[in-house]
Amino acid sequence: MKLDKKAFAIKTFAQADNNRAYWLTKTPKERLAAAWNFSCRMYNLNPDNLEEIKLDRTIFKIRKRK
């Protein structure tokens, strides 16, 4: 899947509604695949290689509940 950089622009609410109608024509599987691809691009991850995605344990700490 290749990102079309020309597709992003300032739109009116009517134009944005047409975009929503487009995504509603897609199957849930296609919509999830597109969302996963966008998320991977945002975090600069390889969407085809899930093994390289690891949790940074220096950020999260485990605490015991009292």
Secondary structure by P-SEA (a helix, b strand, c coil): ccccccccccccaaaaaaaaaaaaaccaaaaaaaaaaaaaaaaccccccccccccccccbbbbbcc
